[in-house]
Amino acid sequence: MNSGLACPHRPPCPGCPRFGAEGIAPGAHRALESLAHAHGLPAVTVESGQSAGFRLRARLAIRGRVGSPKLGLYELGTHRVVHIPTCSVQHPLINQVAAVVRRALAETRVTCYSDKAHLGLARHLQVTVERRSQSAQVVIAANCPTPEPLAACFALVCERLGSRLHSLWFNANEERSNTILGSTFQNWCGQESIVDSFGGPSVHYPPGAFVQNNPEIAEHIIAHVRAQVPKGARVAEFYAGVGAIGLSLLAQVREIQMNEISPHALRGLEMGIAGLGEADKARITVVPGAAGGAFSMASNVDVVIADPPRKGLDPELTQQLAENPPARFIYVSCALESLQSDTVRLVSQGRLRLAALSAFNLLPFTEHVETIAVYDAIV
């Protein structure tokens, strides 16, 4: 146990079920060791980083009474919010932003959302810290179509955060569901995107794009992927997001095709590409849409990279890789169950073999483990 950490919010906060524990969950470690052993691989190495203040993006529910809102996480199996003002795994700026937003909501008498009644305005707060400026991209999701009912609250947030504010966004979410954010974002003030870099050109994150909560370990993951890509390779990347992996490869690859379905991620990718020189732009092809519909990208390339959501690879892509594999396939997985089942399908034709496994403790104190699996073609 890590005795240097303490948390006043446990219980009932469910955010860190293994709070204080070292490394990845024992069950995840056993599953990885079993997968490695089944394929004749050595023991899996696990890379860890900081455990305090590592989370640079947080999504907090807003519930409670007028004048006394709570910002935090749901208790397990409920819509009761645990207020977490001094969360130790969040970047300190996230806690500061949450405190400012809470006071602004209270002072301007903004109502808080009720799941049961589907009434009230303020629903969720998303905060993302930009590493280079140490400022916060802030999104407030509300049960209304326009930001006008929250205008006074937004004015206070801007005034009180000052230089700590990167940008402030309104998100309309009028659905009666557990969806955290709606599809529409409106910029109230500040810049269009968080900007970061992972060993290559700048990467842009609009507020609706997926971003790893732990950029320190994400940087190590991307560097590990980059080391598996031969110089001069032709690359196809599926589930490319805003291009954090793909853009970092530009200095060493001949060409790269990048597939993504999210319009917010595609916007971020567009912004990243716009900042490149003409020679680099000419080596990139963006293929919008579902990975399953773009599976032909995996043909006639040297390396395929995929970083899918928890459900794993689209079936059409899995079939393409199993039957017509590239020289190397690099799979960045956020869910062991889908990695295990996808591996069975990938090697089923006897044309791919699992050649290497590495693990990363991306979200300390949880059951989560991020894995990089490298598959090589059998010749």
C-alpha positions in Angstrom: 0.0 0.0 0.0 1.1 3.6 -0.7 0.9 5.2 2.8 1.7 8.6 1.4 -1.8 9.1 -0.1 -5.0 9.7 1.8 -8.5 10.3 0.6 -11.3 11.8 2.6 -13.9 10.8 0.1 -13.7 7.0 0.4 -16.1 5.6 1.1 -18.5 6.1 -0.6 -16.6 7.5 -3.7 -16.2 4.6 -6.1 -13.5 6.3 -8.3 -10.5 4.4 -7.0 -11.6 0.9 -5.9 -7.9 -0.1 -5.3 -6.8 3.2 -3.7 -3.2 3.0 -2.4 -2.4 -0.3 -4.1 0.7 -0.6 -6.2 0.7 -1.7 -9.8 -2.2 -3.1 -11.8 -5.0 -5.3 -10.4 -3.9 -8.9 -9.6 -6.7 -10.3 -11.8 -5.5 -8.2 -14.8 -1.9 -9.3 -14.2 -2.9 -12.9 -14.1 -4.9 -12.6 -17.3 -1.9 -10.9 -19.1 0.5 -13.6 -17.8 -1.9 -16.3 -19.0 -2.1 -14.7 -22.5 1.7 -14.4 -22.7 2.3 -17.9 -21.6 -0.2 -19.3 -24.1 1.7 -17.6 -26.9 5.2 -18.5 -25.6 6.1 -15.0 -24.5 8.1 -13.9 -21.4 6.6 -12.3 -18.3 4.8 -9.0 -19.1 6.4 -5.8 -18.0 4.2 -3.2 -16.5 5.0 0.5 -16.6 3.6 2.9 -14.0 3.9 6.6 -13.4 2.6 9.2 -10.9 -0.3 8.2 -8.7 -1.2 11.6 -7.3 -2.6 14.3 -9.5 -2.2 12.1 -12.6 -5.7 12.7 -14.0 -5.8 15.7 -16.3 -9.4 15.2 -17.5 -12.3 14.7 -15.2 -16.1 14.4 -15.8 -18.1 15.3 -12.7 -21.9 15.0 -12.2 -23.6 18.1 -10.9 -26.6 17.4 -8.6 -28.1 18.8 -5.4 -30.3 21.7 -4.3 -30.3 25.3 -5.5 -27.6 27.1 -3.7 -25.9 23.9 -2.5 -24.7 21.9 -5.5 -22.5 18.8 -5.3 -19.9 18.0 -7.9 -18.5 14.5 -8.0 -19.1 10.9 -8.9 -22.1 8.7 -8.5 -22.2 6.2 -5.7 -22.3 2.7 -7.2 -25.7 1.8 -8.6 -27.2 5.1 -7.8 -27.7 8.7 -9.0 -26.5 10.0 -5.6 -23.4 12.2 -6.1 -20.4 12.0 -3.8 -18.9 15.5 -3.5 -15.1 15.2 -4.0 -13.6 18.7 -3.5 -10.1 17.4 -2.6 -9.7 14.4 -4.9 -6.0 13.4 -4.8 -5.8 11.7 -8.2 -7.1 14.7 -10.1 -4.8 17.5 -11.1 -5.1 20.2 -8.4 -6.4 22.6 -11.1 -9.4 20.4 -11.7 -10.3 20.7 -8.0 -9.9 24.4 -8.2 -12.1 24.7 -11.2 -14.8 22.5 -9.6 -14.8 24.7 -6.5 -15.1 27.9 -8.6 -17.9 26.4 -10.7 -19.7 25.2 -7.6 -19.7 28.6 -6.0 -20.8 30.3 -9.3 -23.7 27.9 -9.6 -24.7 28.5 -6.0 -24.4 32.3 -6.2 -26.4 32.6 -9.5 -29.0 30.2 -8.2 -28.7 27.8 -11.2 -30.8 24.7 -10.6 -29.1 21.3 -10.6 -30.4 18.4 -12.8 -32.6 15.7 -11.3 -32.5 12.4 -13.1 -35.8 11.2 -11.9 -37.8 14.4 -12.7 -35.6 15.3 -15.8 -35.7 18.9 -14.5 -33.0 21.4 -13.5 -30.2 22.9 -15.6 -26.6 22.0 -14.7 -25.9 18.4 -15.4 -22.1 17.8 -15.8 -18.8 19.5 -15.6 -15.8 18.4 -17.8 -12.4 19.8 -17.1 -9.2 19.1 -19.1 -5.9 20.6 -18.1 -3.5 21.7 -20.9 0.0 20.6 -19.9 1.9 23.3 -21.6 -0.1 26.3 -20.2 -1.4 24.6 -17.0 -4.8 26.1 -17.8 -8.2 24.4 -17.9 -10.6 23.8 -20.8 -14.0 23.8 -19.0 -17.3 22.4 -20.3 -20.6 22.8 -18.5 -23.4 20.5 -19.8 -26.9 21.7 -19.2 -30.5 20.6 -19.7 -31.3 23.5 -22.1 -30.7 24.3 -25.8 -28.7 27.5 -25.3 -26.3 28.9 -22.7 -28.4 32.0 -21.8 -29.8 30.6 -18.6 -26.3 30.1 -17.4 -24.8 33.4 -18.6 -24.4 34.9 -15.1 -22.7 31.7 -13.9 -20.4 31.6 -16.9 -19.4 35.3 -16.3 -18.4 34.5 -12.7 -16.4 31.4 -13.8 -14.4 33.5 -16.3 -13.8 36.3 -13.9 -12.6 34.0 -11.0 -10.5 31.6 -13.0 -8.7 34.4 -14.9 -5.5 33.1 -16.4 -6.2 29.6 -15.2 -9.0 29.3 -17.8 -8.0 28.0 -21.2 -11.6 28.1 -22.5 -15.2 27.8 -21.4 -17.8 25.8 -23.3 -21.5 25.2 -23.1 -22.8 21.8 -24.0 -26.5 21.2 -24.7 -27.7 17.8 -23.3 -31.5 17.6 -23.1 -31.7 13.8 -23.4 -33.4 11.8 -20.7 -30.5 9.4 -20.4 -27.2 8.7 -18.7 -25.2 10.3 -21.5 -22.8 12.8 -20.0 -22.4 15.2 -22.9 -24.5 16.1 -25.9 -23.2 16.4 -29.4 -23.3 20.3 -29.6 -20.6 22.5 -28.0 -20.7 26.2 -28.0 -17.6 28.2 -27.2 -18.3 30.9 -24.6 -14.7 32.2 -24.5 -11.1 31.1 -25.1 -9.3 28.8 -27.6 -10.8 26.1 -29.8 -8.6 23.2 -28.6 -6.2 21.9 -26.0 -2.8 21.5 -27.6 -0.3 18.8 -26.7 2.6 16.9 -28.2 3.7 13.3 -27.9 7.1 13.2 -29.6 6.0 14.8 -32.8 3.8 17.7 -34.2 1.2 19.4 -32.1 -2.0 17.5 -31.4 -5.3 19.3 -30.9 -8.2 18.3 -28.6 -11.5 20.1 -29.1 -13.8 19.6 -26.0 -15.7 16.7 -27.6 -12.7 14.7 -28.6 -11.5 11.7 -26.6 -8.3 12.4 -24.6 -6.4 10.1 -22.3 -6.9 11.1 -18.7 -3.2 10.3 -17.9 -1.0 12.0 -20.6 2.2 11.1 -18.8 1.6 7.4 -19.4 -0.1 8.0 -22.7 3.2 9.6 -23.8 5.1 6.4 -22.8 2.5 4.3 -24.7 2.9 6.3 -27.9 6.7 6.1 -27.7 6.4 2.3 -27.3 4.2 2.1 -30.4 6.6 4.3 -32.3 9.5 2.0 -31.5 7.7 -0.9 -33.1 7.3 0.9 -36.5 10.2 0.4 -38.9 11.7 3.4 -40.6 10.2 4.0 -44.0 7.1 1.9 -43.4 3.7 2.5 -45.0 1.2 2.7 -42.1 -2.6 2.4 -41.7 -4.0 3.6 -38.4 -7.6 2.7 -37.3 -9.4 4.5 -34.5 -6.9 7.3 -34.9 -8.6 9.9 -32.8 -7.0 13.3 -33.1 -3.8 11.8 -34.3 -1.7 11.5 -31.1 -0.1 8.3 -32.4 -0.1 8.8 -36.1 1.2 12.3 -36.2 4.1 11.3 -33.9 5.2 8.8 -36.6 5.6 11.3 -39.4 9.4 11.7 -39.0 10.0 7.9 -39.6 7.2 6.6 -42.0 6.8 6.9 -45.8 3.1 7.5 -45.6 0.2 7.0 -43.2 -3.6 6.6 -43.7 -5.7 7.5 -40.6 -9.2 6.4 -40.0 -11.6 7.9 -37.4 -15.4 8.2 -37.0 -15.9 10.9 -34.4 -16.6 14.3 -35.9 -14.9 16.0 -32.9 -11.8 13.9 -33.2 -11.7 14.5 -37.0 -11.9 18.2 -36.3 -8.9 17.9 -34.0 -7.0 15.8 -36.6 -7.8 18.4 -39.2 -6.3 21.1 -37.0 -3.2 19.1 -36.3 -2.6 18.4 -40.0 -3.2 22.1 -40.9 -0.1 23.0 -38.8 2.2 20.7 -40.8 4.4 21.6 -43.8 3.2 20.7 -47.3 5.6 17.7 -47.6 4.2 16.1 -44.4 0.6 16.9 -45.4 1.1 15.0 -48.7 2.0 11.8 -46.8 -1.2 11.7 -44.8 -4.6 10.4 -46.0 -7.6 10.8 -43.7 -10.4 8.2 -44.1 -13.5 9.2 -42.1 -16.0 6.6 -41.0 -16.3 3.3 -39.1 -13.2 1.1 -39.0 -15.2 -1.9 -40.3 -16.1 0.0 -43.4 -12.5 1.2 -44.0 -10.9 -2.3 -43.5 -9.3 -2.2 -47.0 -6.9 0.4 -45.6 -5.1 -2.5 -44.1 -4.1 -3.8 -47.6 -0.8 -3.0 -49.2 0.8 -1.5 -46.1 3.7 -2.6 -43.9 2.2 -1.8 -40.5 -1.3 -1.5 -39.1 -2.1 0.2 -35.8 -5.4 0.1 -34.0 -6.5 1.7 -30.7 -10.1 0.7 -30.5 -12.7 1.4 -27.8 -13.5 -1.1 -25.1 -15.5 -3.3 -27.4 -12.4 -4.1 -29.4 -11.8 -4.4 -33.2 -14.6 -4.1 -35.7 -15.3 -7.7 -37.0 -14.6 -6.8 -40.6 -11.2 -5.4 -39.7 -10.3 -8.5 -37.6 -11.2 -10.7 -40.5 -9.0 -8.7 -42.9 -6.0 -8.8 -40.5 -6.4 -12.5 -39.9 -6.7 -13.5 -43.6 -4.4 -10.9 -45.2 -2.1 -9.7 -42.5 0.5 -6.9 -42.8 4.1 -7.6 -41.7 3.2 -6.1 -38.3 0.0 -5.3 -36.5 0.2 -3.1 -33.3 -2.9 -3.3 -31.1 -3.4 -0.7 -28.3 -6.0 -2.2 -26.0 -8.0 -0.6 -23.2 -10.0 -3.8 -22.3 -8.4 -7.2 -21.6 -11.6 -9.1 -22.5 -11.8 -7.8 -26.0 -8.0 -8.2 -26.5 -8.2 -11.8 -25.5 -11.1 -12.6 -27.8 -9.7 -10.6 -30.7 -6.3 -12.4 -30.3 -8.1 -15.7 -30.8 -9.6 -14.5 -34.1 -6.4 -12.7 -35.3 -4.3 -15.9 -35.0 -7.0 -18.3 -36.1 -5.9 -18.4 -39.7 -2.3 -19.3 -38.8 -1.0 -16.2 -40.6 -0.4 -13.9 -37.6 1.4 -14.6 -34.3 1.4 -12.7 -31.1 5.0 -11.6 -30.8 5.1 -9.2 -27.8 2.9 -7.9 -24.9 3.5 -4.8 -22.7 1.2 -3.3 -20.1 0.8 0.2 -18.7 -0.8 1.3 -15.5 -2.8 4.1 -17.2 -5.4 4.6 -14.4 -3.8 3.8 -11.1 -6.1 2.3 -8.3 -8.6 0.9 -10.8 -9.1 -2.5 -12.5 -8.0 -0.9 -15.8 -4.8 -1.8 -17.7 -3.7 -0.5 -21.0 -1.9 -3.1 -23.2 0.1 -3.0 -26.4 0.1 -6.3 -28.3 2.4 -6.7 -31.3 1.5 -9.3 -33.9 3.8 -10.3 -36.7 3.0 -12.1 -40.0 4.1 -15.7 -40.2 6.2 -16.2 -43.4 
